[in-house]
Amino acid sequence: MKAPIIEIFSSFQGEGLLIGERQIFVRFAGCNLNCNYCDTNESKSEKAGRLMTPGEVSEEINKLLTPDCKTISFTGGEPSLYPDFISEVSKNFNLNIMLETNGTLPENIDLIEKLDIVSLDIKLPEHFDGKFDESIFINEIKSLNLLIAKSINVYCKVVILPSTKIKSFKEVVEKLSESISNKSNIKIIIQPSSPLGDWRDINFRLFSFSEIVGQYFEVSTIPQIHKILDIE
């Protein structure tokens, strides 16, 4: 068994609920979506990665482990394209396993044998050039309800762009609220896109986005801290 790997590295988690925690990141090549805000464009094509076995990946992780690291984060690209590979690597470690996913492959996510925390992106129409495919949102909901049913710690991340419309954002949040089986288990992270210099009225708009989410879910607004710190 082999999978295309872009890189394996140690850093601080720069996004979401575990922000600031030291993690080992395994970045897969290949993605089933083409988001226009993607900050890892080199990972979109599976041809960009180096084919590695679970044993080789595990060996590289062991080289990077430090006492302050408690989590392996599988990211991409889209890591859920490789569920069996993730399961094989995870068996070699007594560490928390994190999945950073777009949530559009619920059947694959269900195959991953060990998951402790999942960061699941909710996509907006503005994230794509051209018409938004509604099946993306439908599959994200399937993944969320699947993870909730399995009692896996999951939160949603929503990247907002300077072009994100309040109206379309509200519609997505309302649909999300109507579709999730247990809202009390979900927190939403609003993530303004980097660089923050692209925003002119970011303060005012961020309050509006937060207020919309707050009607239905717990909410925090967190930018990409690793970009601010200028680390990977």
LOPA-753486 format. One record per atom (N, C-alpha, C): x, y, z. Coordinates in steps of 0.1 Angstrom, whole numbers, padded with zeros to 4 digits, always signed. Atoms other than C-alpha are relative to their C-alpha. Example, Ala and Ser with C-alpha at 12.3 -4.5 7.8 and 13.67 -1.06 7.14 Angstrom:
2
+0009-0012+0000/+0123-0045+0078/+0009+0012+0000/-0009-0011+0000/+0137-0011+0071/-0008+0011+0008/
This chain:
232
+0008-0012+0000/+0000+0000+0000/+0009+0013+0000/-0007-0012+0001/+0013+0034-0010/-0010+0012-0002/+0008-0012+0002/+0000+0070-0010/+0009+0011-0003/-0008-0012+0004/+0013+0103-0025/+0001+0010+0012/-0002-0009-0012/+0028+0124+0003/+0008+0012-0005/-0006-0013+0003/+0037+0161-0002/+0011+0002+0010/-0010-0003-0011/+0055+0165+0032/-0005-0005+0013/+0003+0004-0014/+0057+0154+0068/+0008+0009+0008/-0007-0010-0008/+0066+0181+0093/-0006+0002+0013/+0005-0004-0013/+0063+0193+0128/-0002+0015+0001/+0003-0014-0001/+0047+0226+0136/-0011+0002+0011/+0011-0003-0008/+0021+0244+0157/-0013+0000-0009/+0012-0001+0008/-0015+0239+0146/-0005+0015-0001/+0003-0014+0002/-0025+0272+0131/-0014+0004-0002/+0014-0003+0002/-0062+0268+0127/-0009-0008+0009/+0010+0007-0007/-0093+0258+0146/+0002-0002+0015/+0001+0001-0014/-0099+0245+0181/+0014-0004+0007/-0012+0004-0006/-0064+0231+0187/+0012+0009-0004/-0010-0010+0004/-0046+0263+0176/+0011+0001+0011/-0012-0002-0009/-0011+0266+0191/+0006-0013+0005/-0005+0013-0004/-0007+0229+0198/+0010-0006-0010/-0010+0006+0009/+0024+0211+0185/-0005-0013-0006/+0005+0011+0006/+0015+0185+0160/+0010-0005-0011/-0007+0005+0012/+0031+0162+0133/-0011+0000-0011/+0009-0001+0011/+0015+0170+0100/+0004-0009-0012/-0002+0009+0011/+0012+0144+0072/-0009+0006-0011/+0008-0006+0011/+0001+0162+0040/+0000-0009-0012/+0002+0008+0012/-0013+0141+0012/-0001+0008-0012/+0003-0007+0013/-0013+0150-0025/-0013-0006-0005/+0013+0004+0006/-0046+0149-0043/-0012+0006+0007/+0012-0006-0006/-0079+0166-0038/-0011-0002-0010/+0012+0002+0008/-0114+0160-0051/-0008+0013-0003/+0006-0013+0002/-0123+0197-0050/+0011+0010-0006/-0009-0010+0005/-0108+0229-0065/-0004+0014+0005/+0003-0012-0007/-0113+0257-0040/+0009+0012-0005/-0007-0011+0005/-0103+0291-0052/+0009+0007+0010/-0008-0007-0010/-0088+0302-0019/+0011-0010+0006/-0009+0010-0005/-0066+0271-0014/+0014+0005+0002/-0014-0005-0003/-0032+0279+0002/+0010-0011-0001/-0009+0010+0003/-0017+0246-0007/-0002-0006-0014/+0003+0004+0013/-0022+0245-0044/+0009-0012-0005/-0009+0011+0004/+0008+0222-0048/-0005-0014+0004/+0005+0012-0004/-0012+0195-0031/-0012-0005-0007/+0013+0004+0007/-0042+0194-0054/+0002-0012-0009/-0002+0011+0009/-0027+0169-0078/+0007-0011+0007/-0007+0012-0006/-0018+0134-0066/+0013-0003-0006/-0013+0001+0007/+0011+0135-0091/+0011+0008+0007/-0010-0009-0007/+0028+0161-0069/+0007-0007+0011/-0005+0007-0011/+0034+0137-0041/+0010-0011-0003/-0009+0011+0001/+0061+0111-0034/-0007-0012+0006/+0006+0012-0005/+0047+0076-0031/+0008-0006+0012/-0007+0006-0012/+0054+0062+0004/-0009-0010+0006/+0007+0010-0007/+0043+0032+0024/-0004+0005+0014/+0003-0003-0014/+0027+0034+0059/+0012-0001+0009/-0012+0002-0008/+0059+0021+0073/+0010+0012-0002/-0009-0011+0003/+0080+0049+0056/-0005+0013+0007/+0006-0012-0006/+0056+0076+0068/+0001-0001+0016/-0001+0001-0015/+0056+0062+0104/+0015+0002+0004/-0014-0002-0003/+0094+0062+0103/+0004+0015+0001/-0003-0014+0001/+0095+0099+0093/-0007+0007+0012/+0007-0006-0012/+0069+0107+0121/+0008-0002+0012/-0008+0003-0012/+0091+0090+0147/+0012+0009+0001/-0011-0009+0000/+0120+0112+0137/-0003+0014+0005/+0004-0014-0003/+0100+0143+0143/-0006+0002+0014/+0007+0000-0013/+0083+0134+0176/+0008+0007+0011/-0006-0007-0012/+0090+0157+0206/-0009-0001+0011/+0008+0002-0011/+0077+0156+0241/-0013+0009+0000/+0012-0008-0001/+0052+0184+0235/-0010-0003-0011/+0009+0003+0011/+0036+0167+0205/-0009-0012+0004/+0010+0011-0004/+0004+0146+0212/-0009-0004-0011/+0010+0002+0011/-0013+0147+0178/+0007-0002-0013/-0003+0001+0014/-0008+0135+0143/-0012+0006-0008/+0011-0006+0008/-0028+0156+0118/+0002-0004-0014/+0000+0004+0014/-0036+0141+0084/-0007+0011-0008/+0005-0012+0007/-0041+0170+0060/+0003-0002-0015/-0002+0001+0014/-0039+0177+0023/+0001+0013-0007/+0008+0010+0007/-0050+0180-0004/-0013-0005+0008/+0012+0005-0007/-0079+0158+0008/+0004-0014+0006/-0005+0012-0006/-0067+0131+0033/-0010-0012-0001/+0009+0011-0001/-0099+0111+0033/-0001-0008-0013/-0002+0008+0012/-0090+0099-0002/+0008-0013+0003/-0009+0011-0003/-0067+0075+0016/-0003-0006+0014/+0004+0005-0014/-0086+0060+0046/+0007-0012+0005/-0007+0012-0005/-0069+0026+0047/+0015+0004+0004/-0013-0004-0003/-0035+0043+0046/+0001+0007+0014/+0000-0007-0013/-0044+0066+0075/-0002-0010+0012/+0002+0010-0010/-0056+0036+0095/+0012-0007+0003/-0012+0008-0002/-0024+0017+0089/+0011+0008+0008/-0010-0008-0007/-0002+0046+0100/-0004+0002+0015/+0004-0003-0014/-0023+0054+0131/+0002-0012+0009/-0002+0012-0009/-0019+0018+0144/+0014+0000+0006/-0014+0000-0005/+0018+0026+0150/+0002+0010+0011/-0002-0011-0009/+0012+0054+0174/-0011+0001+0011/+0009-0002-0011/-0004+0060+0208/-0002+0015+0001/+0002-0014+0000/-0012+0096+0198/-0014+0003-0005/+0013-0004+0006/-0043+0115+0190/+0001+0001-0015/+0000-0001+0014/-0053+0113+0154/-0011+0011-0005/+0008-0011+0005/-0067+0144+0137/-0001-0001-0015/+0003+0000+0015/-0083+0146+0102/-0005+0014-0003/+0004-0013+0005/-0085+0179+0084/-0006-0002-0014/+0007+0005+0012/-0111+0173+0057/-0010+0010-0006/+0011-0008+0006/-0136+0189+0033/-0013-0007+0002/+0012+0007-0004/-0161+0163+0044/-0008-0006-0011/+0009+0004+0011/-0173+0154+0010/+0001-0015-0004/-0001+0015+0003/-0164+0117+0011/-0003-0008+0013/+0004+0007-0012/-0184+0103+0040/+0003-0014+0001/-0003+0015+0000/-0180+0067+0030/+0014-0003+0003/-0015+0002-0003/-0142+0071+0031/+0003+0003+0015/-0002-0004-0014/-0143+0089+0065/-0004-0011+0009/+0005+0011-0008/-0163+0060+0078/+0010-0012+0001/-0009+0011+0001/-0135+0036+0069/+0012+0002+0009/-0011-0003-0008/-0109+0054+0090/-0002-0006+0014/+0003+0008-0012/-0105+0031+0121/+0002+0008+0013/-0002-0008-0012/-0092+0057+0146/+0000+0014-0003/+0001-0014+0001/-0102+0093+0148/-0003+0006+0014/+0003-0007-0012/-0100+0116+0178/-0006+0013-0001/+0006-0013+0003/-0108+0149+0163/+0000+0003-0015/+0002-0003+0015/-0120+0161+0129/-0003+0015-0001/+0003-0014+0004/-0118+0196+0115/-0006-0001-0014/+0007+0002+0013/-0144+0197+0087/-0004+0013-0006/+0003-0012+0007/-0146+0225+0062/-0014+0000-0005/+0013-0002+0007/-0180+0238+0052/+0002+0010-0011/-0003-0008+0012/-0178+0251+0017/-0011+0010-0003/+0010-0010+0004/-0196+0283+0005/+0001+0001-0015/+0000-0002+0015/-0206+0292-0031/+0012+0008-0005/-0011-0008+0004/-0179+0318-0032/+0014-0007+0000/-0013+0008+0000/-0152+0291-0027/+0003-0006-0013/-0002+0006+0013/-0156+0280-0063/-0003+0009-0011/+0003-0007+0012/-0154+0295-0097/-0010-0007-0008/+0010+0007+0007/-0186+0287-0115/-0011-0004+0010/+0012+0004-0008/-0218+0271-0102/+0004-0009+0011/-0003+0008-0012/-0218+0256-0067/-0007-0013-0001/+0006+0014+0000/-0224+0218-0066/-0006-0003+0013/+0007+0002-0012/-0251+0212-0040/+0004-0013+0007/-0004+0013-0006/-0238+0176-0035/+0011+0002+0010/-0011-0003-0009/-0208+0191-0017/-0006+0002+0014/+0006-0003-0013/-0230+0204+0011/-0007-0012+0006/+0007+0012-0004/-0251+0173+0012/+0010-0011+0006/-0010+0010-0005/-0220+0151+0017/+0007+0005+0013/-0005-0005-0012/-0206+0174+0043/-0009-0003+0012/+0010+0003-0010/-0238+0170+0063/+0000-0015+0004/-0001+0014-0002/-0236+0132+0059/+0012-0003+0009/-0012+0002-0008/-0200+0133+0073/-0002+0005+0014/+0002-0006-0013/-0210+0155+0102/-0009-0009+0009/+0009+0008-0008/-0239+0133+0113/+0006-0014+0003/-0008+0012-0002/-0217+0102+0108/+0009+0001+0012/-0010-0002-0010/-0190+0116+0131/-0007+0002+0014/+0008-0003-0012/-0216+0128+0157/-0005-0014+0005/+0005+0013-0004/-0231+0093+0157/+0010-0009+0007/-0011+0008-0005/-0197+0078+0164/+0006+0006+0012/-0005-0007-0012/-0191+0103+0193/+0015+0005-0002/-0013-0005+0003/-0160+0116+0175/+0000+0016+0001/+0000-0015-0002/-0150+0152+0185/+0002+0007-0014/-0001-0007+0013/-0157+0173+0154/-0005+0014+0001/+0004-0014+0001/-0159+0210+0147/+0000+0004-0015/+0001-0005+0014/-0167+0229+0115/+0008+0013-0001/-0007-0012+0004/-0145+0255+0099/-0006+0006-0012/+0006-0007+0012/-0159+0281+0075/+0010+0011-0004/-0009-0010+0005/-0134+0301+0055/-0008+0011-0007/+0007-0011+0007/-0148+0335+0046/+0010+0009-0007/-0008-0008+0009/-0134+0357+0018/-0005+0014+0000/+0005-0014+0001/-0136+0394+0012/-0013+0000-0009/+0012+0000+0009/-0162+0384-0015/-0012-0007+0006/+0011+0008-0006/-0184+0363+0009/-0011+0009+0003/+0012-0008-0002/-0219+0377+0010/-0007-0005+0013/+0007+0003-0013/-0237+0379+0043/-0013-0009-0003/+0012+0007+0003/-0269+0366+0027/+0003-0015-0003/-0003+0014+0003/-0254+0334+0012/+0006-0007+0012/-0006+0006-0012/-0234+0328+0044/-0011-0004+0010/+0011+0003-0009/-0266+0330+0064/-0008-0012-0004/+0008+0011+0006/-0284+0306+0041/+0007-0013+0003/-0008+0012-0002/-0256+0280+0045/-0001-0004+0015/+0001+0003-0014/-0256+0283+0083/-0014-0005+0004/+0014+0004-0003/-0294+0280+0085/-0002-0015-0005/+0002+0014+0005/-0293+0248+0063/+0008-0009+0009/-0008+0008-0009/-0265+0235+0085/-0007-0003+0013/+0007+0001-0012/-0286+0241+0116/-0012-0010-0001/+0012+0008+0002/-0316+0223+0101/+0004-0015-0003/-0004+0013+0005/-0296+0193+0089/+0008-0009+0010/-0008+0008-0010/-0274+0183+0119/-0008-0006+0010/+0008+0008-0010/-0287+0156+0142/+0001+0005+0014/-0002-0004-0014/-0272+0171+0174/+0009+0013+0000/-0007-0013+0001/-0263+0208+0172/+0009+0003+0012/-0008-0003-0012/-0250+0209+0208/+0014-0005-0001/-0013+0006+0000/-0220+0188+0198/+0009+0008-0010/-0008-0006+0011/-0208+0212+0170/+0003+0015+0004/-0004-0014-0001/-0188+0244+0172/+0005+0005-0014/-0004-0006+0013/-0182+0267+0142/+0011+0009+0002/-0011-0009+0000/-0149+0283+0136/-0001+0009-0013/+0000-0009+0011/-0151+0314+0113/+0015+0003-0002/-0014-0002+0003/-0117+0317+0095/+0001+0010-0011/-0002-0009+0011/-0111+0349+0076/+0013-0004-0009/-0011+0004+0008/-0089+0342+0046/+0012+0008+0001/-0013-0007+0000/-0052+0351+0045/+0003+0005-0014/-0004-0009-0011/-0037+0376+0040/-0011+0009+0005/+0010-0008-0005/-0057+0397+0063/+0000+0014-0006/-0001-0013+0007/-0045+0428+0044/-0009+0001-0012/+0009-0001+0011/-0069+0419+0016/-0014+0005+0004/+0013-0004-0005/-0098+0429+0039/+0001+0015+0003/+0000-0015-0003/-0108+0466+0041/-0009+0002+0012/+0010-0002-0011/-0138+0463+0065/-0002-0013+0008/+0001+0013-0006/-0129+0431+0082/-0007+0000+0014/+0005+0000-0014/-0138+0441+0118/-0016+0000+0000/+0015-0001+0001/-0174+0451+0109/-0006-0012-0005/+0006+0012+0007/-0181+0421+0087/+0002-0012+0009/-0002+0012-0009/-0166+0396+0112/-0010-0001+0011/+0010+0000-0011/-0190+0407+0139/-0013-0005-0006/+0013+0004+0007/-0219+0402+0114/+0000-0015-0002/-0001+0014+0002/-0207+0367+0105/-0002-0008+0013/+0001+0007-0013/-0203+0357+0141/-0014+0001+0006/+0013-0001-0005/-0237+0370+0151/-0010-0009-0007/+0008+0009+0007/-0253+0349+0124/+0001-0014+0005/-0003+0014-0005/-0236+0317+0135/-0005-0002+0015/+0004+0001-0014/-0243+0325+0172/-0015-0002+0002/+0015+0003-0002/-0281+0322+0166/-0002-0016+0001/+0003+0015+0002/-0276+0284+0160/+0011-0008+0007/-0011+0009-0004/-0241+0272+0172/+0009+0009+0009/-0011-0006-0006/-0212+0280+0195/+0009+0005-0011/-0009-0006+0010/-0188+0302+0175/+0012+0007+0005/-0012-0008-0002/-0153+0315+0175/+0005+0005-0014/-0006-0006+0012/-0135+0337+0150/+0015-0001+0001/-0015+0002-0002/-0098+0326+0145/+0006+0001-0014/-0007+0000+0013/-0075+0336+0116/+0011-0011+0000/-0011+0010+0001/-0046+0314+0104/+0012+0006+0007/-0011-0005-0008/-0021+0320+0132/+0014-0004-0006/-0013+0004+0006/+0007+0301+0114/+0005+0010-0011/-0003-0011+0009/+0005+0328+0087/+0006+0012+0006/-0005-0012-0007/+0009+0355+0112/+0014-0002+0006/-0013+0004-0006/+0038+0337+0129/+0011-0002-0011/-0009+0003+0011/+0053+0330+0094/+0007-0013+0002/-0006+0014-0001/+0058+0293+0100/-0009-0009-0008/+0008+0009+0008/+0046+0263+0081/-0012-0005+0007/
